[in-house]
Amino acid sequence: MTRASGRDRAYEHLRGRLLSDPSLVGTFINEAELAETVGVSRTPVREALLLLSAEGLVQLVPNRGAFVPPLSPDQVHQVLQARAVIESWAAGEALRNLKVPLASMQASLDRQAALPEDADPSEFIAADRDFHEALVIAGGNEVMTKMYETVRSRHVVIGLAAILRDRESRLDVVAEHQGIIDALASGDEERSKQAIRSHLLRTATRHARA
């Protein structure tokens, strides 16, 4: 096994845990335990932690290791503010160019709505991610899409925290997503942007309650 493959395995394993297990927030990553679980040495684990640090998922603390930090209210606000700007822009572009991905967005929403109450929350968040990404990609600007992707991991952390302790909020998210689709289907740009902003504002409120 090459060092790169070991790093990638450690990265994928730990990133998956960080994006699905909120109990890790506020703890330090046990490098030895992670290395044993993945079946690699400590060196690729440390390389993986450097990548996760660049994504903001862990903080490297001298002489302590990798800490999983909670998102502050300001960070949540900034991430959702960035999303609102990019998604609203994408909605406008998609509407003007007649490229609104209604079918793919509806498919993602249908996946969300069909999940049973006891389903893994990460499945709900994965469908949520696909729903929003479809619209951003439809905007047709690769730079904007990459900007959106740079904060994707934080989208997941925020979304997971927002729904984990409140099962009823899943129904709210489904209804808000349907509202976005209905607004886009109407062709009304301002209504569509308002539906997006309203959804993200309510996401912030749900996160604050978590």
Phi, psi and chi 1 to 4 in degrees:
 res  aa     phi    psi   chi1   chi2   chi3   chi4
   1 MET       -  129.7 -180.0 -175.0  -62.2      -
   2 THR   -78.7  161.7   65.5      -      -      -
   3 ARG   -60.9  -39.9  177.1  176.7  -62.7 -179.3
   4 ALA   -61.9  -42.8      -      -      -      -
   5 SER   -66.9  -36.5   65.4      -      -      -
   6 GLY   -65.3  -41.6      -      -      -      -
   7 ARG   -61.5  -45.7  179.2 -156.7   64.2 -172.0
   8 ASP   -64.5  -39.5  -67.9  -14.4      -      -
   9 ARG   -64.1  -44.3  -74.1  178.8   60.7 -163.7
  10 ALA   -64.5  -40.7      -      -      -      -
  11 TYR   -62.4  -50.2  168.8   82.0      -      -
  12 GLU   -64.2  -41.3  -67.1  -63.6  -23.3      -
  13 HIS   -63.3  -50.3  174.1   82.2      -      -
  14 LEU   -71.7  -37.5 -176.3   53.2      -      -
  15 ARG   -62.4  -40.7 -169.8  174.2 -171.4  -84.6
  16 GLY   -60.4  -40.9      -      -      -      -
  17 ARG   -66.9  -42.9  -72.0 -172.6   61.1 -159.3
  18 LEU   -62.9  -31.5  -69.1  169.1      -      -
  19 LEU   -93.1    6.6  -62.7 -178.4      -      -
  20 SER  -136.1  -10.4   62.9      -      -      -
  21 ASP  -127.3   90.4 -174.2   -1.1      -      -
  22 PRO   -61.9  -15.9  -21.5   33.1      -      -
  23 SER   -66.5  -15.6   69.5      -      -      -
  24 LEU   -74.7  -19.9  -68.0  177.0      -      -
  25 VAL   -61.3  131.3  172.9      -      -      -
  26 GLY    87.9    7.4      -      -      -      -
  27 THR  -118.5  166.7   68.9      -      -      -
  28 PHE   -99.6  141.8  -81.0   87.1      -      -
  29 ILE   -74.8  131.5  -59.9  -62.0      -      -
  30 ASN   -86.3  102.9 -173.2  -43.4      -      -
  31 GLU   -62.6  -42.2  -68.5 -175.5   12.6      -
  32 ALA   -63.8  -42.3      -      -      -      -
  33 GLU   -65.8  -40.9 -178.3 -179.7  -74.2      -
  34 LEU   -64.9  -42.8  177.3   60.1      -      -
  35 ALA   -60.7  -41.4      -      -      -      -
  36 GLU   -67.5  -40.6 -177.4  177.3   -5.3      -
  37 THR   -63.3  -44.5  -61.7      -      -      -
  38 VAL   -80.6  -24.3  179.9      -      -      -
  39 GLY    85.0   38.6      -      -      -      -
  40 VAL  -133.0  173.8  -62.2      -      -      -
  41 SER   -84.0  176.1   68.8      -      -      -
  42 ARG   -69.2  -27.2  -63.4  -81.9  -73.3  -87.7
  43 THR   -63.3  -51.7  -63.0      -      -      -
  44 PRO   -64.1  -28.8   17.5  -30.2      -      -
  45 VAL   -62.4  -44.8  165.5      -      -      -
  46 ARG   -65.5  -35.6  -71.7  168.6 -179.0  156.9
  47 GLU   -65.7  -39.2  -68.2  173.5  -14.3      -
  48 ALA   -64.4  -39.0      -      -      -      -
  49 LEU   -65.5  -33.2  -69.9  171.2      -      -
  50 LEU   -63.0  -41.4  -75.5  171.6      -      -
  51 LEU   -64.6  -42.7  -64.8  175.9      -      -
  52 LEU   -68.6  -30.9  -67.2  165.6      -      -
  53 SER   -65.4  -39.2  174.8      -      -      -
  54 ALA   -64.3  -27.4      -      -      -      -
  55 GLU   -84.9   -7.1  -68.6 -174.4   45.3      -
  56 GLY    82.1   11.9      -      -      -      -
  57 LEU   -85.2  -24.8  -71.6  174.9      -      -
  58 VAL  -136.1  159.4  -59.1      -      -      -
  59 GLN  -117.5  129.7  -68.3  177.2   -9.7      -
  60 LEU   -88.6  114.9  -59.7 -179.2      -      -
  61 VAL  -105.2  121.2 -178.3      -      -      -
  62 PRO   -53.1  132.8  -26.4   35.6      -      -
  63 ASN    65.8    7.0  -56.9  -43.4      -      -
  64 ARG  -123.6  -36.8  -66.0  -68.5  -56.1  -80.9
  65 GLY   115.2 -152.0      -      -      -      -
  66 ALA  -100.3  119.9      -      -      -      -
  67 PHE  -103.1  139.3  178.9   70.0      -      -
  68 VAL   -96.4  103.9 -175.8      -      -      -
  69 PRO   -86.2  147.7   34.0  -35.2      -      -
  70 PRO   -75.4  154.7   28.4  -34.4      -      -
  71 LEU   -82.1  131.2  -72.8  176.6      -      -
  72 SER   -75.8  160.3   69.6      -      -      -
  73 PRO   -55.2  -37.4  -28.7   37.0      -      -
  74 ASP   -65.4  -40.7  -79.4  -13.0      -      -
  75 GLN   -65.2  -41.5  -72.3  173.6  -43.5      -
  76 VAL   -61.0  -45.7  171.8      -      -      -
  77 HIS   -60.1  -44.3  172.0   73.6      -      -
  78 GLN   -66.1  -41.4  -70.5  169.1   15.5      -
  79 VAL   -63.8  -46.3  168.7      -      -      -
  80 LEU   -69.7  -31.8  -66.7  176.4      -      -
  81 GLN   -65.0  -43.3 -173.2  176.5   51.3      -
  82 ALA   -63.0  -41.2      -      -      -      -
  83 ARG   -61.7  -43.0  -74.4 -173.8   57.9 -177.7
  84 ALA   -60.5  -42.1      -      -      -      -
  85 VAL   -63.1  -50.1  169.9      -      -      -
  86 ILE   -69.6  -43.8  -64.6  174.0      -      -
  87 GLU   -69.3  -36.7  -68.6 -177.7   37.1      -
  88 SER   -65.3  -42.8  -65.0      -      -      -
  89 TRP   -60.1  -45.6  163.2   83.8      -      -
  90 ALA   -61.9  -39.3      -      -      -      -
  91 ALA   -60.9  -44.4      -      -      -      -
  92 GLY   -61.8  -44.8      -      -      -      -
  93 GLU   -65.0  -44.6  -70.2  -63.3  -56.0      -
  94 ALA   -63.6  -39.2      -      -      -      -
  95 LEU   -67.2  -44.1  -75.0  166.2      -      -
  96 ARG   -66.3  -32.7  -77.9 -170.8  -71.7  -85.5
  97 ASN   -96.4    5.8  -65.5  -41.7      -      -
  98 LEU    55.6   43.5  -57.7  178.9      -      -
  99 LYS  -126.0   30.3  -67.9 -176.3  177.4 -179.5
 100 VAL   -68.1  123.1 -179.7      -      -      -
 101 PRO   -82.3   61.0   33.9  -36.9      -      -
 102 LEU   -60.0  -40.3  -68.6  175.3      -      -
 103 ALA   -64.7  -47.1      -      -      -      -
 104 SER   -69.8  -36.0   59.8      -      -      -
 105 MET   -65.8  -41.3  -67.2  176.6   73.7      -
 106 GLN   -65.9  -36.5 -172.4   66.9   59.8      -
 107 ALA   -63.5  -42.1      -      -      -      -
 108 SER   -64.8  -41.0  -63.6      -      -      -
 109 LEU   -65.2  -40.2  176.1   53.8      -      -
 110 ASP   -62.2  -37.5  -69.8  -16.2      -      -
 111 ARG   -61.7  -44.0  -80.6  166.5   48.8 -151.8
 112 GLN   -60.5  -49.2  -80.0 -170.2  -46.4      -
 113 ALA   -65.4  -28.3      -      -      -      -
 114 ALA   -84.0  -11.0      -      -      -      -
 115 LEU   -68.1  134.7  -71.8  170.1      -      -
 116 PRO   -69.5  163.3   25.1  -34.1      -      -
 117 GLU   -59.7  -32.3  -71.7 -172.1    6.5      -
 118 ASP   -92.9   12.9   59.6   -8.7      -      -
 119 ALA   -67.6  152.6      -      -      -      -
 120 ASP   -59.0  126.3 -172.3  -30.0      -      -
 121 PRO   -55.9  -28.1  -25.9   34.8      -      -
 122 SER   -64.7  -26.3   63.5      -      -      -
 123 GLU   -67.9  -40.4  -65.9 -176.9   48.9      -
 124 PHE   -63.5  -43.6 -171.7   90.9      -      -
 125 ILE   -68.6  -34.2  -64.8  -57.9      -      -
 126 ALA   -63.0  -42.3      -      -      -      -
 127 ALA   -66.5  -37.0      -      -      -      -
 128 ASP   -60.6  -45.8 -173.3  -77.8      -      -
 129 ARG   -59.4  -46.6  176.1 -159.4   61.6 -147.5
 130 ASP   -62.4  -37.9  -67.2  -16.2      -      -
 131 PHE   -58.6  -51.9  177.0   90.3      -      -
 132 HIS   -73.6  -37.8  -70.8  -81.2      -      -
 133 GLU   -64.4  -34.8  -77.9 -171.1   -8.1      -
 134 ALA   -58.4  -40.4      -      -      -      -
 135 LEU   -69.9  -43.2  180.0   58.5      -      -
 136 VAL   -62.4  -44.4  172.8      -      -      -
 137 ILE   -62.9  -35.5  -68.9  170.5      -      -
 138 ALA   -65.1  -17.6      -      -      -      -
 139 GLY   -64.1  -24.2      -      -      -      -
 140 GLY    80.2   17.3      -      -      -      -
 141 ASN  -120.1  110.0 -174.9  -49.1      -      -
 142 GLU   -63.6  -34.6  -69.2 -174.8    6.2      -
 143 VAL   -64.5  -45.7  174.3      -      -      -
 144 MET   -64.6  -38.4  -68.4  -71.8  -91.8      -
 145 THR   -63.5  -42.0  -60.5      -      -      -
 146 LYS   -67.2  -37.2  -72.0  178.8  179.6  177.9
 147 MET   -60.3  -41.3  -70.7  172.3   62.4      -
 148 TYR   -62.8  -40.8 -169.3   80.1      -      -
 149 GLU   -68.2  -25.5  -69.3  175.0  -10.7      -
 150 THR   -65.2  -23.5   60.4      -      -      -
 151 VAL  -112.1   16.8  -71.9      -      -      -
 152 ARG   -59.0  -43.9  176.3 -170.3  -64.8  175.5
 153 SER   -61.5  -36.1   58.5      -      -      -
 154 ARG   -71.8  -30.0  -65.9 -165.0  172.8 -169.1
 155 HIS   -56.1  -46.3  -60.3 -179.1      -      -
 156 VAL   -64.5  -45.3  174.9      -      -      -
 157 VAL   -60.4  -44.5  171.5      -      -      -
 158 ILE   -64.7  -46.5  -68.9  169.1      -      -
 159 GLY   -63.8  -40.7      -      -      -      -
 160 LEU   -64.4  -45.6 -171.1   61.5      -      -
 161 ALA   -63.6  -33.6      -      -      -      -
 162 ALA   -69.7  -29.3      -      -      -      -
 163 ILE  -107.3  -14.9   70.6  163.7      -      -
 164 LEU   -63.7  -42.4 -164.8   61.4      -      -
 165 ARG   -93.6   -2.2  -66.0 -174.7  178.5   89.2
 166 ASP  -136.3   92.3 -177.5    3.5      -      -
 167 ARG   -61.8  -32.1  -62.1  -73.6 -179.3  173.3
 168 GLU   -64.2  -25.4  -69.0  -60.1  -43.0      -
 169 SER   -66.2  -22.3   66.8      -      -      -
 170 ARG   -62.1  -40.5  -64.2 -170.7 -173.5 -169.1
 171 LEU   -63.8  -37.1  -61.0  177.3      -      -
 172 ASP   -64.6  -42.8  -65.4  -25.2      -      -
 173 VAL   -62.2  -44.6  170.6      -      -      -
 174 VAL   -59.1  -43.8  167.2      -      -      -
 175 ALA   -65.4  -39.8      -      -      -      -
 176 GLU   -67.0  -39.7  -69.2  159.3   22.9      -
 177 HIS   -63.6  -40.5  -79.7  179.3      -      -
 178 GLN   -63.3  -36.2 -170.9   62.1   61.6      -
 179 GLY   -62.6  -37.7      -      -      -      -
 180 ILE   -66.3  -45.1  -68.2  172.2      -      -
 181 ILE   -61.4  -44.8  -71.5  177.0      -      -
 182 ASP   -61.9  -40.0  -68.3  -14.8      -      -
 183 ALA   -65.6  -43.8      -      -      -      -
 184 LEU   -64.2  -39.8  -70.6  166.6      -      -
 185 ALA   -64.4  -27.8      -      -      -      -
 186 SER   -74.0  -18.5   75.4      -      -      -
 187 GLY    81.6    4.8      -      -      -      -
 188 ASP   -87.9  108.2 -172.9  -36.0      -      -
 189 GLU   -64.4  -46.4 -178.3  174.1  -21.0      -
 190 GLU   -65.7  -40.2 -172.9   51.0   42.4      -
 191 ARG   -62.0  -39.7  177.4 -174.1  166.9 -168.9
 192 SER   -65.1  -44.8  -60.6      -      -      -
 193 LYS   -65.0  -37.8  -68.8 -179.5  176.9 -179.6
 194 GLN   -66.0  -38.8 -178.6   55.2   41.6      -
 195 ALA   -63.9  -39.0      -      -      -      -
 196 ILE   -66.3  -48.6  -69.0  167.4      -      -
 197 ARG   -62.9  -39.9  -70.0 -168.7  -68.6  -96.1
 198 SER   -63.6  -42.6  176.4      -      -      -
 199 HIS   -61.2  -45.4  167.7   54.9      -      -
 200 LEU   -69.7  -33.9  -65.5  174.9      -      -
 201 LEU   -64.0  -41.1  177.2   61.2      -      -
 202 ARG   -69.9  -31.1  -69.7  173.2 -178.0  172.9
 203 THR   -62.5  -42.4  -62.3      -      -      -
 204 ALA   -62.1  -39.7      -      -      -      -
 205 THR   -65.4  -42.8  -60.4      -      -      -
 206 ARG   -64.1  -39.1  -76.5 -171.1  -72.7  -93.0
 207 HIS   -64.3  -39.6 -176.1  -85.1      -      -
 208 ALA   -64.9  -29.0      -      -      -      -
 209 ARG   -80.5  -18.2  -67.4 -159.9  -51.2  -99.6
 210 ALA   -69.1      -      -      -      -      -
